[in-house]
Amino acid sequence: MFLLVLVLMDINKERLDFARKAVQIIVNRGKYPAKVIATMNRREALNGADAVLCTILAAPVQVWRHDIEIPKKYGINTCIGDTRSVSGVFRALRTIPVMVSICKDMEELCPNAILLNYTNPMAMLCRAMQRKTFIKLTGLCHSVQGTAAQMAGWIKAPMNQITFLCGGINHQAWFIKFEKNRKDAYPLLHKVIETNKKIYNEEIVRNEMFLHLGYYVTESSGHNSEYNWWFRNRPNLIKKYCTYGTGWNPGGYAYILKYYLKKAKTWKKEVKKWFDKGAPISLERGLEYAASIINAYMGGELFEFNGNVPNKGIIPNLPYDACVEVPVVASKRGFNSIHVGELPPQCAALNNISIAVEEMAVESALTGDPTLAFRAIAYDPLSASVLSLAEIKKMVQELFLKNKNYLPQFKSVKI
């Protein structure tokens, strides 16, 4: 019988012990032919691997909080702060060197393994790794399948009647086609959003973008409120669009920061409480892609998903080689991207601005040039809608000084 070996790795022993116990419970309850190993040694975990899953935070929450709190002092109101804008860039600067070093270990210890990244900022991390390694890798996000299911629910259609084509960049990919029984379902979606206040309020920011731009975008309203000029640059706009949403993350200031600061204090008690309850957990397969992708790569059934890959002409009106989120088929060959074609111009315009910021931020992280990081943030739509260039420079300099212990690639943090 084939024995699956699951190797868990963390730099924190308490978190690692929790993960090991939880995974062992799943294995035991499902009677799966699997062995669970836990280690704090990354090279030991990677040695001989067939597939690697990565989700990390490259600095403590107490460091990340500066990415949100310092911009707030300058007037930039952040909601989540892990993907784009000021906080997304600084998270990338801290995380890219770690991710690239993981890839270099893989080149030595498991060169034929695939890497599935779940860490944000997804597009910038994947772009940096795809530039610096030959390892087969992609980034995974649940916002495509989650958004498709949400829209299907709004028009009261079962998912087996829904087909779609979604392409763009992570957290800002567009449903170029959304169909029910092979017919355009966008008119149905327009009608329900315009007439049903409860549904409109569930995703105020994204619904506003859809009603004005014509195509639905992935990821929550809290995230999307940070990626443009339209919702967070004045107090009255924040109040109108970013505090009344009823779906996940209503979008108020630093929603996710408050959540994680609380979680850092309470997670051990919550874990103990969960184990004391008998560790209730479902063995039903979820909506995440990783298991199906690994199965396909190891010779099982082909699997189609939306993943983050280099733009080799897949979307012609986005920059060549930029990291795009598009349909991909996993097979024994690895990741086979599907051609999407040109995005509608209004969708491509927003993507291109985000890509320009991401390209400068990635180059800054790889070369240790702090001026490039400043310029990336200077072109960030949210920053530029609130601050002057001089104010942005002052803010970025303050952030560099707060982060300098976590940015070893920067010989100087003076802009």
Secondary structure as GFF3:
##gff-version 3
##sequence-region A 1 415
A	DSSP	beta_strand	4	9	.	.	.	ID=ss1
A	DSSP	alpha_helix	13	30	.	.	.	ID=ss2
A	DSSP	beta_strand	34	39	.	.	.	ID=ss3
A	DSSP	alpha_helix	42	46	.	.	.	ID=ss4
A	DSSP	beta_strand	51	54	.	.	.	ID=ss5
A	DSSP	alpha_helix	61	73	.	.	.	ID=ss6
A	DSSP	alpha_helix	85	109	.	.	.	ID=ss7
A	DSSP	beta_strand	114	117	.	.	.	ID=ss8
A	DSSP	alpha_helix	122	132	.	.	.	ID=ss9
A	DSSP	beta_strand	136	139	.	.	.	ID=ss10
A	DSSP	alpha_helix	143	154	.	.	.	ID=ss11
A	DSSP	three_ten_helix	159	161	.	.	.	ID=ss12
A	DSSP	beta_strand	162	169	.	.	.	ID=ss13
A	DSSP	beta_strand	172	180	.	.	.	ID=ss14
A	DSSP	beta_strand	183	184	.	.	.	ID=ss15
A	DSSP	alpha_helix	186	195	.	.	.	ID=ss16
A	DSSP	alpha_helix	197	202	.	.	.	ID=ss17
A	DSSP	alpha_helix	204	213	.	.	.	ID=ss18
A	DSSP	alpha_helix	221	224	.	.	.	ID=ss19
A	DSSP	alpha_helix	235	241	.	.	.	ID=ss20
A	DSSP	alpha_helix	255	276	.	.	.	ID=ss21
A	DSSP	alpha_helix	290	297	.	.	.	ID=ss22
A	DSSP	beta_strand	303	310	.	.	.	ID=ss23
A	DSSP	beta_strand	323	331	.	.	.	ID=ss24
A	DSSP	beta_strand	334	337	.	.	.	ID=ss25
A	DSSP	alpha_helix	345	367	.	.	.	ID=ss26
A	DSSP	alpha_helix	370	378	.	.	.	ID=ss27
A	DSSP	alpha_helix	381	384	.	.	.	ID=ss28
A	DSSP	alpha_helix	389	403	.	.	.	ID=ss29
A	DSSP	three_ten_helix	404	406	.	.	.	ID=ss30
###
